[in-house]
Amino acid sequence: MNQSDKLFLRTENKEGKCTVFVGGELDLESAAQMRAVMSPLIELSDRELTLNLRELRYVDSTGIGILVSVLKARHAKNAPFVVEAVPPNIRKLFDMTGITPFLLKQAGQA
Amino acid sequence: MKANEEIVTLKVPAAAEYIDLVRLTLYGLAVKIGFSYEEIEDMKVAVSEACNNAVLYAYGDLPSGSTVSAPDVAPHIEVRFIKQTDALSIVVKDDGRSFDAAAAAQRAESLHGKTVDELQAGGLGLYLMQALMDQVQVNSDAGTEVVLTKRLLKSGELA
């Protein structure tokens, strides 16, 4: 199966901010694709890194695990990381696993 | 099989790219039975987590370069959807290495109340299964069998 059928990733660099638009299904199958896009961006500690999840239809523990990894890596660099436009079904899983306050707390930091 | 049970069985290769096929089958069946959109979303994630574990752990430990352990038949996951009068049970079974269910259950924890440094990316799968389903049972005799059950609450029915 073509990976791009499943997970859509578009990166936008603007005014010192880097936003990754994530759409489709982020699961065990598409996790490698997500990690490959994210790992160079994690290193850019002078830029705010944002994940826009508006078009994300499905996420599982593999996808949430990637968010945890990014969160920790950015925290270690003292670099801003924000998650925005979280759809309700995805938000429910974030709340359940307990990752929500970390994403919101990060968002609140300058 | 009890008289009031109806069973749909799906057998797929134990590979990540087939897990969405399991989700699609679950979706079709759950709609037919009358589960709500939210209940179906819950079950989709839970059944995928069980399949993830089968793909990642049950068959992931064959020693590389070994000539004797290569299986004659490619590993599969068997998913049985058992429709009962008041519930749907989903049995996810693999024939791989049995895993220590008790130890896994202990590791199954959320991220609530932790600091960023304490966060771990692993261990969320089983936690989510337990949080999303009414009942989760893990049997590990030959291979691993995870039984996920969601009760059917028909709207309009008196509790």
Boltz contact constraints between the chains, C-beta under 6 A:
constraints:
  - contact:
      token1: [A, 1]
      token2: [B, 17]
      max_distance: 6.0
  - contact:
      token1: [A, 28]
      token2: [B, 16]
      max_distance: 6.0
  - contact:
      token1: [A, 28]
      token2: [B, 52]
      max_distance: 6.0
  - contact:
      token1: [A, 29]
      token2: [B, 16]
      max_distance: 6.0
  - contact:
      token1: [A, 29]
      token2: [B, 17]
      max_distance: 6.0
  - contact:
      token1: [A, 60]
      token2: [B, 45]
      max_distance: 6.0
  - contact:
      token1: [A, 60]
      token2: [B, 48]
      max_distance: 6.0
  - contact:
      token1: [A, 61]
      token2: [B, 49]
      max_distance: 6.0
  - contact:
      token1: [A, 61]
      token2: [B, 124]
      max_distance: 6.0
  - contact:
      token1: [A, 61]
      token2: [B, 125]
      max_distance: 6.0
  - contact:
      token1: [A, 61]
      token2: [B, 128]
      max_distance: 6.0
  - contact:
      token1: [A, 64]
      token2: [B, 124]
      max_distance: 6.0
  - contact:
      token1: [A, 65]
      token2: [B, 121]
      max_distance: 6.0
  - contact:
      token1: [A, 68]
      token2: [B, 119]
      max_distance: 6.0
  - contact:
      token1: [A, 68]
      token2: [B, 121]
      max_distance: 6.0
  - contact:
      token1: [A, 69]
      token2: [B, 121]
      max_distance: 6.0
  - contact:
      token1: [A, 72]
      token2: [B, 119]
      max_distance: 6.0
  - contact:
      token1: [A, 75]
      token2: [B, 116]
      max_distance: 6.0
  - contact:
      token1: [A, 89]
      token2: [B, 41]
      max_distance: 6.0
  - contact:
      token1: [A, 96]
      token2: [B, 131]
      max_distance: 6.0
  - contact:
      token1: [A, 97]
      token2: [B, 110]
      max_distance: 6.0
  - contact:
      token1: [A, 97]
      token2: [B, 111]
      max_distance: 6.0
  - contact:
      token1: [A, 97]
      token2: [B, 124]
      max_distance: 6.0
  - contact:
      token1: [A, 98]
      token2: [B, 110]
      max_distance: 6.0
  - contact:
      token1: [A, 98]
      token2: [B, 111]
      max_distance: 6.0
  - contact:
      token1: [A, 98]
      token2: [B, 112]
      max_distance: 6.0
  - contact:
      token1: [A, 99]
      token2: [B, 111]
      max_distance: 6.0
